[in-house]
Amino acid sequence: MIKTMTYLLPYYITELGVLSKNIFQISGSDKFSKVIEFLCRQLHRDTLFVYINSAFSPNPDELVIDLYNNFGFDGKLVVNYASSMAWG
């Protein structure tokens, strides 16, 4: 069975602050660029640095389901965001 919905758990790294909700649902067939665009809209920012598990910034063309299958745990994919580069 292919999981079609993925739960995102966004965490802030720098001064941007916390989102009003802490868990969001997105289709696994969406590209990671949709996650970036969503976070930019929620935080009223033109640009953001977005990471998976505080470790790396995936290619915006990556499918969310592929990131979830490789790096998700406990049914969630942890997404960190910052206004400036936090990790290389």
N, CA, C and O atoms as a printed pandas DataFrame, in Angstrom:
     atom_number atom_name residue_name chain_id  residue_number  x_coord  y_coord  z_coord
0              1         N          MET        A               1    0.835   -1.182    0.000
1              2        CA          MET        A               1    0.000    0.000    0.000
2              3         C          MET        A               1    0.881    1.247    0.000
3              4         O          MET        A               1    1.824    1.334    0.786
4              5         N          ILE        A               2    0.595    2.183   -0.845
5              6        CA          ILE        A               2    1.350    3.432   -0.915
6              7         C          ILE        A               2    0.667    4.468   -0.034
7              8         O          ILE        A               2   -0.534    4.706   -0.154
8              9         N          LYS        A               3    1.428    5.066    0.832
9             10        CA          LYS        A               3    0.895    6.120    1.700
10            11         C          LYS        A               3    0.751    7.382    0.862
11            12         O          LYS        A               3    1.718    7.855    0.265
12            13         N          THR        A               4   -0.475    7.930    0.820
13            14        CA          THR        A               4   -0.707    9.088   -0.034
14            15         C          THR        A               4   -0.649   10.411    0.713
15            16         O          THR        A               4   -0.438   11.454    0.095
16            17         N          MET        A               5   -0.829   10.390    2.023
17            18        CA          MET        A               5   -0.773   11.623    2.802
18            19         C          MET        A               5    0.385   11.535    3.786
19            20         O          MET        A               5    0.628   10.484    4.380
20            21         N          THR        A               6    1.082   12.622    3.952
21            22        CA          THR        A               6    2.221   12.678    4.857
22            23         C          THR        A               6    1.990   13.802    5.851
23            24         O          THR        A               6    1.531   14.883    5.481
24            25         N          TYR        A               7    2.306   13.547    7.104
25            26        CA          TYR        A               7    2.187   14.577    8.128
26            27         C          TYR        A               7    3.522   15.276    8.298
27            28         O          TYR        A               7    4.552   14.624    8.470
28            29         N          LEU        A               8    3.508   16.601    8.250
29            30        CA          LEU        A               8    4.715   17.406    8.427
30            31         C          LEU        A               8    4.712   18.008    9.819
31            32         O          LEU        A               8    3.678   18.468   10.305
32            33         N          LEU        A               9    5.846   18.003   10.442
33            34        CA          LEU        A               9    6.025   18.573   11.767
34            35         C          LEU        A               9    7.041   19.697   11.652
35            36         O          LEU        A               9    8.237   19.441   11.795
36            37         N          PRO        A              10    6.613   20.944   11.395
37            38        CA          PRO        A              10    7.579   22.035   11.210
38            39         C          PRO        A              10    8.083   22.615   12.533
39            40         O          PRO        A              10    7.297   22.858   13.449
40            41         N          TYR        A              11    9.380   22.834   12.627
41            42        CA          TYR        A              11   10.008   23.450   13.797
42            43         C          TYR        A              11   10.843   24.636   13.344
43            44         O          TYR        A              11   11.535   24.566   12.328
44            45         N          TYR        A              12   10.777   25.717   14.095
45            46        CA          TYR        A              12   11.592   26.879   13.745
46            47         C          TYR        A              12   12.988   26.727   14.348
47            48         O          TYR        A              12   13.166   26.071   15.375
48            49         N          ILE        A              13   13.964   27.336   13.700
49            50        CA          ILE        A              13   15.351   27.268   14.149
50            51         C          ILE        A              13   15.795   28.619   14.690
51            52         O          ILE        A              13   16.495   28.688   15.700
52            53         N          THR        A              14   15.394   29.683   14.027
53            54        CA          THR        A              14   15.838   31.024   14.422
54            55         C          THR        A              14   14.650   31.871   14.858
55            56         O          THR        A              14   13.634   31.329   15.294
56            57         N          GLU        A              15   14.759   33.138   14.752
57            58        CA          GLU        A              15   13.808   34.099   15.303
58            59         C          GLU        A              15   12.437   34.125   14.642
59            60         O          GLU        A              15   11.613   34.958   15.021
60            61         N          LEU        A              16   12.153   33.274   13.693
61            62        CA          LEU        A              16   10.885   33.347   12.975
62            63         C          LEU        A              16    9.677   33.002   13.836
63            64         O          LEU        A              16    8.581   33.502   13.583
64            65         N          GLY        A              17    9.851   32.178   14.822
65            66        CA          GLY        A              17    8.737   31.828   15.692
66            67         C          GLY        A              17    7.989   30.584   15.253
67            68         O          GLY        A              17    8.336   29.938   14.263
68            69         N          VAL        A              18    6.959   30.268   16.011
69            70        CA          VAL        A              18    6.202   29.037   15.847
70            71         C          VAL        A              18    4.957   29.307   15.005
71            72         O          VAL        A              18    4.358   30.379   15.093
72            73         N          LEU        A              19    4.576   28.333   14.196
73            74        CA          LEU        A              19    3.338   28.433   13.433
74            75         C          LEU        A              19    2.145   28.200   14.353
75            76         O          LEU        A              19    2.297   27.634   15.436
76            77         N          SER        A              20    0.961   28.630   13.930
77            78        CA          SER        A              20   -0.232   28.484   14.766
78            79         C          SER        A              20   -0.601   27.018   14.988
79            80         O          SER        A              20   -1.118   26.668   16.048
80            81         N          LYS        A              21   -0.344   26.165   14.008
81            82        CA          LYS        A              21   -0.517   24.717   14.151
82            83         C          LYS        A              21    0.866   24.095   14.121
83            84         O          LYS        A              21    1.802   24.667   13.564
84            85         N          ASN        A              22    0.991   22.913   14.726
85            86        CA          ASN        A              22    2.313   22.291   14.690
86            87         C          ASN        A              22    2.365   21.019   13.853
87            88         O          ASN        A              22    3.432   20.420   13.722
88            89         N          ILE        A              23    1.240   20.591   13.285
89            90        CA          ILE        A              23    1.239   19.448   12.379
90            91         C          ILE        A              23    0.385   19.798   11.168
91            92         O          ILE        A              23   -0.735   20.289   11.308
92            93         N          PHE        A              24    0.922   19.544    9.982
93            94        CA          PHE        A              24    0.208   19.806    8.738
94            95         C          PHE        A              24    0.202   18.538    7.904
95            96         O          PHE        A              24    1.099   17.702    8.020
96            97         N          GLN        A              25   -0.813   18.399    7.063
97            98        CA          GLN        A              25   -0.932   17.235    6.204
98            99         C          GLN        A              25   -0.753   17.672    4.754
99           100         O          GLN        A              25   -1.275   18.705    4.337
100          101         N          ILE        A              26   -0.004   16.868    3.990
101          102        CA          ILE        A              26    0.247   17.184    2.579
102          103         C          ILE        A              26    0.234   15.881    1.798
103          104         O          ILE        A              26    0.540   14.819    2.339
104          105         N          SER        A              27   -0.114   15.967    0.549
105          106        CA          SER        A              27   -0.118   14.790   -0.305
106          107         C          SER        A              27    1.315   14.324   -0.548
107          108         O          SER        A              27    2.204   15.139   -0.792
108          109         N          GLY        A              28    1.531   13.037   -0.480
109          110        CA          GLY        A              28    2.851   12.483   -0.719
110          111         C          GLY        A              28    3.327   12.692   -2.146
111          112         O          GLY        A              28    4.529   12.667   -2.413
112          113         N          SER        A              29    2.389   12.898   -3.067
113          114        CA          SER        A              29    2.769   13.095   -4.469
114          115         C          SER        A              29    3.199   14.532   -4.763
115          116         O          SER        A              29    3.645   14.827   -5.871
116          117         N          ASP        A              30    3.068   15.426   -3.782
117          118        CA          ASP        A              30    3.515   16.812   -3.963
118          119         C          ASP        A              30    5.034   16.908   -3.882
119          120         O          ASP        A              30    5.688   16.107   -3.214
120          121         N          LYS        A              31    5.575   17.895   -4.569
121          122        CA          LYS        A              31    7.012   18.153   -4.491
122          123         C          LYS        A              31    7.321   18.948   -3.230
123          124         O          LYS        A              31    6.450   19.625   -2.682
124          125         N          PHE        A              32    8.568   18.862   -2.775
125          126        CA          PHE        A              32    8.974   19.578   -1.567
126          127         C          PHE        A              32    8.843   21.088   -1.754
127          128         O          PHE        A              32    8.690   21.818   -0.774
128          129         N          SER        A              33    8.899   21.560   -2.984
129          130        CA          SER        A              33    8.728   22.996   -3.246
130          131         C          SER        A              33    7.378   23.492   -2.729
131          132         O          SER        A              33    7.260   24.651   -2.333
132          133         N          LYS        A              34    6.367   22.637   -2.729
133          134        CA          LYS        A              34    5.055   23.025   -2.203
134          135         C          LYS        A              34    5.127   23.250   -0.693
135          136         O          LYS        A              34    4.445   24.130   -0.169
136          137         N          VAL        A              35    5.935   22.475    0.003
137          138        CA          VAL        A              35    6.140   22.665    1.442
138          139         C          VAL        A              35    6.802   24.022    1.681
139          140         O          VAL        A              35    6.388   24.772    2.565
140          141         N          ILE        A              36    7.827   24.333    0.894
141          142        CA          ILE        A              36    8.540   25.605    1.037
142          143         C          ILE        A              36    7.590   26.776    0.779
143          144         O          ILE        A              36    7.565   27.737    1.547
144          145         N          GLU        A              37    6.816   26.695   -0.295
145          146        CA          GLU        A              37    5.862   27.763   -0.620
146          147         C          GLU        A              37    4.831   27.932    0.493
147          148         O          GLU        A              37    4.491   29.058    0.856
148          149         N          PHE        A              38    4.334   26.827    1.033
149          150        CA          PHE        A              38    3.356   26.878    2.115
150          151         C          PHE        A              38    3.934   27.575    3.345
151          152         O          PHE        A              38    3.292   28.449    3.928
152          153         N          LEU        A              39    5.145   27.186    3.736
153          154        CA          LEU        A              39    5.769   27.804    4.907
154          155         C          LEU        A              39    6.027   29.295    4.678
155          156         O          LEU        A              39    5.839   30.101    5.589
156          157         N          CYS        A              40    6.450   29.662    3.481
157          158        CA          CYS        A              40    6.662   31.087    3.166
158          159         C          CYS        A              40    5.366   31.872    3.315
159          160         O          CYS        A              40    5.367   32.975    3.863
160          161         N          ARG        A              41    4.264   31.313    2.830
161          162        CA          ARG        A              41    2.966   31.993    2.965
162          163         C          ARG        A              41    2.559   32.115    4.432
163          164         O          ARG        A              41    2.111   33.177    4.865
164          165         N          GLN        A              42    2.711   31.040    5.194
165          166        CA          GLN        A              42    2.310   31.043    6.599
166          167         C          GLN        A              42    3.116   32.038    7.422
167          168         O          GLN        A              42    2.598   32.648    8.357
168          169         N          LEU        A              43    4.386   32.197    7.067
169          170        CA          LEU        A              43    5.286   33.057    7.838
170          171         C          LEU        A              43    5.452   34.447    7.222
171          172         O          LEU        A              43    6.200   35.275    7.742
172          173         N          HIS        A              44    4.755   34.698    6.117
173          174        CA          HIS        A              44    4.822   35.995    5.424
174          175         C          HIS        A              44    6.267   36.359    5.075
175          176         O          HIS        A              44    6.738   37.460    5.362
176          177         N          ARG        A              45    6.951   35.405    4.451
177          178        CA          ARG        A              45    8.351   35.577    4.045
178          179         C          ARG        A              45    8.476   35.319    2.553
179          180         O          ARG        A              45    7.721   34.528    1.988
180          181         N          ASP        A              46    9.434   35.990    1.916
181          182        CA          ASP        A              46    9.714   35.728    0.507
182          183         C          ASP        A              46   10.609   34.508    0.342
183          184         O          ASP        A              46   10.466   33.749   -0.617
184          185         N          THR        A              47   11.525   34.325    1.275
185          186        CA          THR        A              47   12.445   33.188    1.217
186          187         C          THR        A              47   12.596   32.563    2.598
187          188         O          THR        A              47   12.427   33.225    3.622
188          189         N          LEU        A              48   12.913   31.288    2.598
189          190        CA          LEU        A              48   13.174   30.537    3.828
190          191         C          LEU        A              48   14.242   29.498    3.538
191          192         O          LEU        A              48   14.408   29.067    2.397
192          193         N          PHE        A              49   14.953   29.106    4.557
193          194        CA          PHE        A              49   15.847   27.960    4.484
194          195         C          PHE        A              49   15.110   26.825    5.183
195          196         O          PHE        A              49   14.741   26.938    6.352
196          197         N          VAL        A              50   14.901   25.731    4.455
197          198        CA          VAL        A              50   14.085   24.631    4.964
198          199         C          VAL        A              50   14.920   23.358    4.953
199          200         O          VAL        A              50   15.617   23.065    3.982
200          201         N          TYR        A              51   14.841   22.602    6.054
201          202        CA          TYR        A              51   15.666   21.411    6.253
202          203         C          TYR        A              51   14.801   20.234    6.684
203          204         O          TYR        A              51   13.697   20.410    7.199
204          205         N          ILE        A              52   15.315   19.052    6.470
205          206        CA          ILE        A              52   14.689   17.827    6.961
206          207         C          ILE        A              52   15.515   17.325    8.137
207          208         O          ILE        A              52   16.730   17.159    8.027
208          209         N          ASN        A              53   14.848   17.083    9.263
209          210        CA          ASN        A              53   15.488   16.529   10.469
210          211         C          ASN        A              53   16.735   17.300   10.899
211          212         O          ASN        A              53   17.685   16.696   11.400
212          213         N          SER        A              54   16.751   18.601   10.717
213          214        CA          SER        A              54   17.895   19.448   11.098
214          215         C          SER        A              54   19.194   18.987   10.457
215          216         O          SER        A              54   20.272   19.216   11.006
216          217         N          ALA        A              55   19.101   18.343    9.305
217          218        CA          ALA        A              55   20.296   17.752    8.723
218          219         C          ALA        A              55   20.631   18.257    7.323
219          220         O          ALA        A              55   21.794   18.548    7.042
220          221         N          PHE        A              56   19.650   18.367    6.449
221          222        CA          PHE        A              56   19.947   18.733    5.066
222          223         C          PHE        A              56   18.738   19.422    4.444
223          224         O          PHE        A              56   17.608   19.290    4.915
224          225         N          SER        A              57   19.008   20.149    3.387
225          226        CA          SER        A              57   17.954   20.818    2.629
226          227         C          SER        A              57   17.733   20.031    1.335
227          228         O          SER        A              57   18.609   20.008    0.470
228          229         N          PRO        A              58   16.579   19.393    1.197
229          230        CA          PRO        A              58   16.360   18.577   -0.001
230          231         C          PRO        A              58   16.134   19.426   -1.244
231          232         O          PRO        A              58   15.807   20.610   -1.159
232          233         N          ASN        A              59   16.312   18.804   -2.385
233          234        CA          ASN        A              59   16.019   19.434   -3.661
234          235         C          ASN        A              59   14.518   19.741   -3.706
235          236         O          ASN        A              59   13.715   18.875   -3.359
236          237         N          PRO        A              60   14.122   20.932   -4.117
237          238        CA          PRO        A              60   12.691   21.264   -4.178
238          239         C          PRO        A              60   11.877   20.332   -5.075
239          240         O          PRO        A              60   10.657   20.249   -4.928
240          241         N          ASP        A              61   12.535   19.627   -6.003
241          242        CA          ASP        A              61   11.827   18.704   -6.890
242          243         C          ASP        A              61   11.601   17.324   -6.276
243          244         O          ASP        A              61   10.929   16.486   -6.878
244          245         N          GLU        A              62   12.149   17.078   -5.093
245          246        CA          GLU        A              62   11.945   15.787   -4.420
246          247         C          GLU        A              62   10.474   15.616   -4.072
247          248         O          GLU        A              62    9.809   16.577   -3.687
248          249         N          LEU        A              63    9.969   14.402   -4.205
249          250        CA          LEU        A              63    8.600   14.123   -3.784
250          251         C          LEU        A              63    8.554   13.981   -2.271
251          252         O          LEU        A              63    9.456   13.404   -1.664
252          253         N          VAL        A              64    7.506   14.509   -1.671
253          254        CA          VAL        A              64    7.354   14.442   -0.217
254          255         C          VAL        A              64    7.332   12.988    0.248
255          256         O          VAL        A              64    7.914   12.668    1.284
256          257         N          ILE        A              65    6.676   12.106   -0.494
257          258        CA          ILE        A              65    6.585   10.702   -0.084
258          259         C          ILE        A              65    7.960   10.041   -0.054
259          260         O          ILE        A              65    8.223    9.205    0.810
260          261         N          ASP        A              66    8.837   10.406   -0.986
261          262        CA          ASP        A              66   10.191    9.842   -0.985
262          263         C          ASP        A              66   10.967   10.317    0.240
263          264         O          ASP        A              66   11.682    9.535    0.867
264          265         N          LEU        A              67   10.828   11.591    0.579
265          266        CA          LEU        A              67   11.488   12.109    1.783
266          267         C          LEU        A              67   10.929   11.428    3.025
267          268         O          LEU        A              67   11.677   11.061    3.930
268          269         N          TYR        A              68    9.613   11.262    3.063
269          270        CA          TYR        A              68    8.978   10.602    4.206
270          271         C          TYR        A              68    9.469    9.158    4.339
271          272         O          TYR        A              68    9.824    8.720    5.433
272          273         N          ASN        A              69    9.490    8.425    3.230
273          274        CA          ASN        A              69    9.901    7.016    3.278
274          275         C          ASN        A              69   11.342    6.850    3.737
275          276         O          ASN        A              69   11.675    5.857    4.383
276          277         N          ASN        A              70   12.198    7.808    3.412
277          278        CA          ASN        A              70   13.610    7.705    3.774
278          279         C          ASN        A              70   13.967    8.370    5.096
279          280         O          ASN        A              70   14.897    7.929    5.773
280          281         N          PHE        A              71   13.249    9.421    5.476
281          282        CA          PHE        A              71   13.658   10.207    6.642
282          283         C          PHE        A              71   12.552   10.438    7.668
283          284         O          PHE        A              71   12.809   11.011    8.727
284          285         N          GLY        A              72   11.340   10.008    7.376
285          286        CA          GLY        A              72   10.241   10.173    8.318
286          287         C          GLY        A              72   10.325    9.148    9.442
287          288         O          GLY        A              72   10.944    8.095    9.290
288          289         N          PHE        A              73    9.700    9.465   10.566
289          290        CA          PHE        A              73    9.606    8.513   11.673
290          291         C          PHE        A              73    8.373    8.838   12.502
291          292         O          PHE        A              73    7.901    9.975   12.510
292          293         N          ASP        A              74    7.859    7.842   13.192
293          294        CA          ASP        A              74    6.638    7.990   13.998
294          295         C          ASP        A              74    5.489    8.574   13.183
295          296         O          ASP        A              74    4.658    9.307   13.719
296          297         N          GLY        A              75    5.438    8.253   11.896
297          298        CA          GLY        A              75    4.352    8.722   11.045
298          299         C          GLY        A              75    4.447   10.173   10.619
299          300         O          GLY        A              75    3.483   10.729   10.092
300          301         N          LYS        A              76    5.605   10.798   10.842
301          302        CA          LYS        A              76    5.758   12.226   10.529
302          303         C          LYS        A              76    7.094   12.500    9.843
303          304         O          LYS        A              76    8.043   11.725    9.966
304          305         N          LEU        A              77    7.148   13.601    9.128
305          306        CA          LEU        A              77    8.379   14.094    8.520
306          307         C          LEU        A              77    8.702   15.424    9.180
307          308         O          LEU        A              77    7.936   16.380    9.056
308          309         N          VAL        A              78    9.820   15.497    9.875
309          310        CA          VAL        A              78   10.199   16.719   10.585
310          311         C          VAL        A              78   10.837   17.696    9.602
311          312         O          VAL        A              78   11.805   17.370    8.915
312          313         N          VAL        A              79   10.268   18.904    9.553
313          314        CA          VAL        A              79   10.747   19.969    8.673
314          315         C          VAL        A              79   11.159   21.145    9.550
315          316         O          VAL        A              79   10.354   21.654   10.331
316          317         N          ASN        A              80   12.405   21.575    9.424
317          318        CA          ASN        A              80   12.902   22.733   10.169
318          319         C          ASN        A              80   13.011   23.912    9.215
319          320         O          ASN        A              80   13.303   23.732    8.033
320          321         N          TYR        A              81   12.777   25.122    9.723
321          322        CA          TYR        A              81   12.859   26.308    8.870
322          323         C          TYR        A              81   13.559   27.441    9.601
323          324         O          TYR        A              81   13.523   27.531   10.828
324          325         N          ALA        A              82   14.200   28.309    8.813
325          326        CA          ALA        A              82   14.943   29.439    9.373
326          327         C          ALA        A              82   14.978   30.566    8.348
327          328         O          ALA        A              82   14.781   30.340    7.154
328          329         N          SER        A              83   15.231   31.785    8.828
329          330        CA          SER        A              83   15.330   32.929    7.918
330          331         C          SER        A              83   16.734   33.078    7.346
331          332         O          SER        A              83   16.931   33.782    6.355
332          333         N          SER        A              84   17.713   32.417    7.965
333          334        CA          SER        A              84   19.086   32.435    7.457
334          335         C          SER        A              84   19.630   31.013    7.477
335          336         O          SER        A              84   19.076   30.139    8.144
336          337         N          MET        A              85   20.713   30.786    6.746
337          338        CA          MET        A              85   21.267   29.445    6.652
338          339         C          MET        A              85   21.679   28.948    8.032
339          340         O          MET        A              85   22.406   29.625    8.759
340          341         N          ALA        A              86   21.206   27.758    8.378
341          342        CA          ALA        A              86   21.518   27.197    9.685
342          343         C          ALA        A              86   22.504   26.038    9.577
343          344         O          ALA        A              86   23.367   25.873   10.439
344          345         N          TRP        A              87   22.381   25.247    8.535
345          346        CA          TRP        A              87   23.288   24.123    8.305
346          347         C          TRP        A              87   23.715   24.146    6.853
347          348         O          TRP        A              87   23.011   24.696    6.006
348          349         N          GLY        A              88   24.860   23.555    6.557
349          350        CA          GLY        A              88   25.379   23.553    5.199
350          351         C          GLY        A              88   24.871   22.524    4.332
351          352         O          GLY        A              88   25.259   22.452    3.166
